[in-house]
């Protein structure tokens, strides 16, 4: 659960800094899979938003620790 929270925090920090990760996605996709098509920027953002929702739902519904 902490790893998921850390991923969301990193994504939010990048967004606040003005980056979406699309440039990194394009570089990595071209390097690793040059023959495959790239997602458009809009598709990338939509997919990232969907994955963030999953992480946030997991965090919101996680059982609380007993102290």
N, CA, C and O atoms as a GROMACS GRO file, in nm:
protein
  268
    1UNK      N    1   0.082  -0.119   0.000
    1UNK     CA    2   0.000   0.000   0.000
    1UNK      C    3   0.086   0.126   0.000
    1UNK      O    4   0.053   0.224  -0.065
    2UNK      N    5   0.197   0.122   0.073
    2UNK     CA    6   0.286   0.239   0.074
    2UNK      C    7   0.346   0.264  -0.064
    2UNK      O    8   0.369   0.379  -0.101
    3UNK      N    9   0.372   0.157  -0.139
    3UNK     CA   10   0.426   0.175  -0.274
    3UNK      C   11   0.324   0.246  -0.363
    3UNK      O   12   0.361   0.332  -0.442
    4UNK      N   13   0.199   0.209  -0.351
    4UNK     CA   14   0.095   0.274  -0.431
    4UNK      C   15   0.082   0.421  -0.394
    4UNK      O   16   0.067   0.507  -0.481
    5UNK      N   17   0.087   0.448  -0.265
    5UNK     CA   18   0.079   0.587  -0.220
    5UNK      C   19   0.198   0.667  -0.272
    5UNK      O   20   0.184   0.782  -0.313
    6UNK      N   21   0.316   0.605  -0.270
    6UNK     CA   22   0.436   0.672  -0.319
    6UNK      C   23   0.424   0.702  -0.469
    6UNK      O   24   0.463   0.809  -0.514
    7UNK      N   25   0.369   0.607  -0.546
    7UNK     CA   26   0.350   0.630  -0.690
    7UNK      C   27   0.257   0.747  -0.716
    7UNK      O   28   0.284   0.831  -0.802
    8UNK      N   29   0.149   0.753  -0.643
    8UNK     CA   30   0.054   0.864  -0.659
    8UNK      C   31   0.121   0.995  -0.621
    8UNK      O   32   0.104   1.095  -0.691
    9UNK      N   33   0.197   0.994  -0.512
    9UNK     CA   34   0.266   1.117  -0.469
    9UNK      C   35   0.364   1.163  -0.576
    9UNK      O   36   0.374   1.283  -0.602
   10UNK      N   37   0.437   1.071  -0.636
   10UNK     CA   38   0.533   1.107  -0.741
   10UNK      C   39   0.460   1.164  -0.862
   10UNK      O   40   0.502   1.264  -0.919
   11UNK      N   41   0.350   1.099  -0.901
   11UNK     CA   42   0.273   1.150  -1.015
   11UNK      C   43   0.219   1.291  -0.988
   11UNK      O   44   0.225   1.378  -1.074
   12UNK      N   45   0.167   1.311  -0.868
   12UNK     CA   46   0.114   1.443  -0.834
   12UNK      C   47   0.225   1.548  -0.833
   12UNK      O   48   0.205   1.661  -0.878
   13UNK      N   49   0.342   1.512  -0.782
   13UNK     CA   50   0.454   1.606  -0.781
   13UNK      C   51   0.496   1.642  -0.923
   13UNK      O   52   0.525   1.758  -0.952
   14UNK      N   53   0.499   1.544  -1.011
   14UNK     CA   54   0.535   1.571  -1.151
   14UNK      C   55   0.434   1.662  -1.218
   14UNK      O   56   0.470   1.754  -1.292
   15UNK      N   57   0.306   1.637  -1.191
   15UNK     CA   58   0.202   1.721  -1.250
   15UNK      C   59   0.213   1.863  -1.199
   15UNK      O   60   0.201   1.959  -1.276
   16UNK      N   61   0.237   1.878  -1.068
   16UNK     CA   62   0.251   2.012  -1.010
   16UNK      C   63   0.373   2.084  -1.066
   16UNK      O   64   0.374   2.207  -1.074
   17UNK      N   65   0.475   2.007  -1.106
   17UNK     CA   66   0.596   2.065  -1.163
   17UNK      C   67   0.578   2.094  -1.313
   17UNK      O   68   0.668   2.150  -1.376
   18UNK      N   69   0.464   2.057  -1.367
   18UNK     CA   70   0.436   2.085  -1.507
   18UNK      C   71   0.460   1.968  -1.600
   18UNK      O   72   0.436   1.980  -1.720
   19UNK      N   73   0.505   1.855  -1.549
   19UNK     CA   74   0.531   1.739  -1.632
   19UNK      C   75   0.420   1.637  -1.618
   19UNK      O   76   0.359   1.624  -1.512
   20UNK      N   77   0.395   1.563  -1.726
   20UNK     CA   78   0.294   1.460  -1.722
   20UNK      C   79   0.354   1.321  -1.738
   20UNK      O   80   0.287   1.221  -1.713
   21UNK      N   81   0.480   1.315  -1.778
   21UNK     CA   82   0.544   1.187  -1.802
   21UNK      C   83   0.532   1.144  -1.947
   21UNK      O   84   0.589   1.041  -1.986
   22UNK      N   85   0.459   1.220  -2.028
   22UNK     CA   86   0.440   1.180  -2.168
   22UNK      C   87   0.572   1.177  -2.243
   22UNK      O   88   0.596   1.087  -2.323
   23UNK      N   89   0.658   1.274  -2.219
   23UNK     CA   90   0.787   1.278  -2.288
   23UNK      C   91   0.870   1.156  -2.254
   23UNK      O   92   0.933   1.097  -2.342
   24UNK      N   93   0.870   1.117  -2.128
   24UNK     CA   94   0.944   0.997  -2.086
   24UNK      C   95   0.883   0.872  -2.148
   24UNK      O   96   0.955   0.782  -2.192
   25UNK      N   97   0.751   0.866  -2.153
   25UNK     CA   98   0.682   0.754  -2.218
   25UNK      C   99   0.724   0.742  -2.363
   25UNK      O  100   0.756   0.632  -2.410
   26UNK      N  101   0.725   0.853  -2.435
   26UNK     CA  102   0.762   0.852  -2.577
   26UNK      C  103   0.906   0.804  -2.595
   26UNK      O  104   0.933   0.719  -2.680
   27UNK      N  105   0.998   0.858  -2.514
   27UNK     CA  106   1.138   0.815  -2.525
   27UNK      C  107   1.153   0.665  -2.500
   27UNK      O  108   1.220   0.595  -2.576
   28UNK      N  109   1.091   0.618  -2.394
   28UNK     CA  110   1.106   0.477  -2.359
   28UNK      C  111   1.037   0.387  -2.462
   28UNK      O  112   1.091   0.283  -2.500
   29UNK      N  113   0.919   0.426  -2.506
   29UNK     CA  114   0.845   0.346  -2.604
   29UNK      C  115   0.924   0.335  -2.735
   29UNK      O  116   0.932   0.227  -2.794
   30UNK      N  117   0.981   0.447  -2.780
   30UNK     CA  118   1.059   0.445  -2.904
   30UNK      C  119   1.186   0.362  -2.890
   30UNK      O  120   1.227   0.295  -2.984
   31UNK      N  121   1.247   0.365  -2.772
   31UNK     CA  122   1.368   0.288  -2.749
   31UNK      C  123   1.339   0.138  -2.737
   31UNK      O  124   1.411   0.056  -2.794
   32UNK      N  125   1.234   0.104  -2.664
   32UNK     CA  126   1.203  -0.037  -2.636
   32UNK      C  127   1.118  -0.104  -2.744
   32UNK      O  128   1.134  -0.223  -2.770
   33UNK      N  129   1.030  -0.028  -2.806
   33UNK     CA  130   0.936  -0.085  -2.904
   33UNK      C  131   0.921   0.009  -3.024
   33UNK      O  132   0.815   0.067  -3.044
   34UNK      N  133   1.028   0.025  -3.103
   34UNK     CA  134   1.024   0.124  -3.211
   34UNK      C  135   0.919   0.096  -3.319
   34UNK      O  136   0.879   0.188  -3.390
   35UNK      N  137   0.875  -0.029  -3.332
   35UNK     CA  138   0.779  -0.062  -3.438
   35UNK      C  139   0.634  -0.050  -3.394
   35UNK      O  140   0.543  -0.062  -3.476
   36UNK      N  141   0.611  -0.025  -3.266
   36UNK     CA  142   0.474  -0.014  -3.216
   36UNK      C  143   0.429   0.132  -3.213
   36UNK      O  144   0.511   0.222  -3.192
   37UNK      N  145   0.299   0.156  -3.233
   37UNK     CA  146   0.250   0.295  -3.232
   37UNK      C  147   0.251   0.355  -3.092
   37UNK      O  148   0.245   0.284  -2.991
   38UNK      N  149   0.258   0.486  -3.088
   38UNK     CA  150   0.253   0.560  -2.962
   38UNK      C  151   0.109   0.600  -2.931
   38UNK      O  152   0.029   0.622  -3.022
   39UNK      N  153   0.078   0.609  -2.802
   39UNK     CA  154  -0.050   0.668  -2.762
   39UNK      C  155  -0.041   0.818  -2.788
   39UNK      O  156   0.067   0.877  -2.782
   40UNK      N  157  -0.154   0.878  -2.818
   40UNK     CA  158  -0.156   1.023  -2.828
   40UNK      C  159  -0.144   1.081  -2.687
   40UNK      O  160  -0.158   1.009  -2.588
   41UNK      N  161  -0.117   1.209  -2.679
   41UNK     CA  162  -0.107   1.274  -2.548
   41UNK      C  163  -0.238   1.256  -2.470
   41UNK      O  164  -0.237   1.228  -2.350
   42UNK      N  165  -0.350   1.274  -2.540
   42UNK     CA  166  -0.481   1.262  -2.474
   42UNK      C  167  -0.504   1.120  -2.422
   42UNK      O  168  -0.554   1.102  -2.311
   43UNK      N  169  -0.467   1.019  -2.502
   43UNK     CA  170  -0.481   0.880  -2.459
   43UNK      C  171  -0.395   0.852  -2.336
   43UNK      O  172  -0.437   0.784  -2.243
   44UNK      N  173  -0.273   0.906  -2.339
   44UNK     CA  174  -0.180   0.887  -2.227
   44UNK      C  175  -0.238   0.947  -2.099
   44UNK      O  176  -0.237   0.882  -1.994
   45UNK      N  177  -0.287   1.070  -2.106
   45UNK     CA  178  -0.343   1.136  -1.990
   45UNK      C  179  -0.465   1.061  -1.938
   45UNK      O  180  -0.482   1.044  -1.818
   46UNK      N  181  -0.550   1.016  -2.030
   46UNK     CA  182  -0.669   0.940  -1.990
   46UNK      C  183  -0.630   0.811  -1.918
   46UNK      O  184  -0.689   0.775  -1.816
   47UNK      N  185  -0.531   0.743  -1.969
   47UNK     CA  186  -0.486   0.618  -1.907
   47UNK      C  187  -0.424   0.644  -1.770
   47UNK      O  188  -0.446   0.568  -1.676
   48UNK      N  189  -0.345   0.751  -1.759
   48UNK     CA  190  -0.285   0.786  -1.631
   48UNK      C  191  -0.392   0.821  -1.529
   48UNK      O  192  -0.382   0.782  -1.413
   49UNK      N  193  -0.493   0.895  -1.572
   49UNK     CA  194  -0.601   0.932  -1.481
   49UNK      C  195  -0.674   0.809  -1.431
   49UNK      O  196  -0.709   0.800  -1.314
   50UNK      N  197  -0.698   0.714  -1.520
   50UNK     CA  198  -0.767   0.591  -1.480
   50UNK      C  199  -0.684   0.513  -1.379
   50UNK      O  200  -0.739   0.460  -1.283
   51UNK      N  201  -0.553   0.505  -1.400
   51UNK     CA  202  -0.468   0.429  -1.306
   51UNK      C  203  -0.460   0.503  -1.173
   51UNK      O  204  -0.455   0.438  -1.068
   52UNK      N  205  -0.458   0.635  -1.174
   52UNK     CA  206  -0.457   0.711  -1.048
   52UNK      C  207  -0.584   0.685  -0.969
   52UNK      O  208  -0.580   0.672  -0.847
   53UNK      N  209  -0.698   0.677  -1.039
   53UNK     CA  210  -0.824   0.650  -0.971
   53UNK      C  211  -0.820   0.515  -0.900
   53UNK      O  212  -0.871   0.502  -0.789
   54UNK      N  213  -0.759   0.416  -0.964
   54UNK     CA  214  -0.748   0.284  -0.901
   54UNK      C  215  -0.664   0.294  -0.775
   54UNK      O  216  -0.702   0.239  -0.672
   55UNK      N  217  -0.550   0.363  -0.783
   55UNK     CA  218  -0.464   0.377  -0.665
   55UNK      C  219  -0.536   0.451  -0.554
   55UNK      O  220  -0.529   0.412  -0.437
   56UNK      N  221  -0.604   0.558  -0.589
   56UNK     CA  222  -0.672   0.636  -0.486
   56UNK      C  223  -0.786   0.558  -0.423
   56UNK      O  224  -0.808   0.569  -0.302
   57UNK      N  225  -0.858   0.479  -0.503
   57UNK     CA  226  -0.963   0.395  -0.445
   57UNK      C  227  -0.904   0.292  -0.351
   57UNK      O  228  -0.962   0.265  -0.245
   58UNK      N  229  -0.789   0.233  -0.387
   58UNK     CA  230  -0.724   0.134  -0.301
   58UNK      C  231  -0.685   0.198  -0.168
   58UNK      O  232  -0.702   0.138  -0.062
   59UNK      N  233  -0.633   0.318  -0.174
   59UNK     CA  234  -0.589   0.387  -0.053
   59UNK      C  235  -0.710   0.426   0.032
   59UNK      O  236  -0.708   0.410   0.154
   60UNK      N  237  -0.813   0.476  -0.032
   60UNK     CA  238  -0.932   0.523   0.041
   60UNK      C  239  -1.003   0.407   0.110
   60UNK      O  240  -1.058   0.426   0.219
   61UNK      N  241  -1.003   0.289   0.051
   61UNK     CA  242  -1.076   0.176   0.106
   61UNK      C  243  -0.987   0.078   0.182
   61UNK      O  244  -1.033  -0.029   0.222
   62UNK      N  245  -0.864   0.113   0.201
   62UNK     CA  246  -0.773   0.024   0.274
   62UNK      C  247  -0.814   0.019   0.421
   62UNK      O  248  -0.857   0.120   0.477
   63UNK      N  249  -0.800  -0.098   0.483
   63UNK     CA  250  -0.833  -0.106   0.625
   63UNK      C  251  -0.739  -0.019   0.708
   63UNK      O  252  -0.621  -0.007   0.678
   64UNK      N  253  -0.792   0.040   0.810
   64UNK     CA  254  -0.711   0.127   0.896
   64UNK      C  255  -0.632   0.043   0.996
   64UNK      O  256  -0.678  -0.060   1.044
   65UNK      N  257  -0.514   0.091   1.024
   65UNK     CA  258  -0.428   0.020   1.121
   65UNK      C  259  -0.481   0.039   1.261
   65UNK      O  260  -0.527   0.147   1.298
   66UNK      N  261  -0.474  -0.065   1.337
   66UNK     CA  262  -0.510  -0.057   1.478
   66UNK      C  263  -0.388  -0.011   1.556
   66UNK      O  264  -0.281  -0.068   1.542
   67UNK      N  265  -0.403   0.091   1.636
   67UNK     CA  266  -0.290   0.141   1.717
   67UNK      C  267  -0.312   0.114   1.862
   67UNK      O  268  -0.228   0.149   1.945
   0.00000   0.00000   0.00000
